[in-house]
Amino acid sequence: MEFFDLCETGKGWDACKKYCAGDATFRSQADPLKDCKTVEAYTGGFMVGICTVMPGCKYDLLSASWDDERKALTVASIFHGTHSAAAPGFPPPTNKTTKSDYVYVLFFNEEGKIREMIKIWNSHYACRELGWLPPSK
């Protein structure tokens, strides 16, 4: 859970790497994350950027559960943020807010390190709320 908090508050890869295998992979079907293939890229790139463009962003933890057979932690949460700052790779500030549901599934290796991370997230909905995509008709 400490990894989750460090990731979600944009502390970056240096803070998160002690919880991960060196080759920890990342995957998601969300369009903004299509180029993130490692946990390092996600925590050190995307999440640092998100926390930069949405200063004061936070999360509400809904649920966390452990699957001993699969050595997997599933965490459901709600992200809250307002796009009020600029950063490379992101649209200009819109001052719009999102309240976005998401789920992480973290798989651990025999040493207790994260070997794979999956993010399940309706990015289209969140990006529309933030004004990064046109409203739906």
Order of alpha helices (4+ residues) and beta strands (2+ residues): alpha-alpha-beta-alpha-beta-beta-beta-beta-alpha
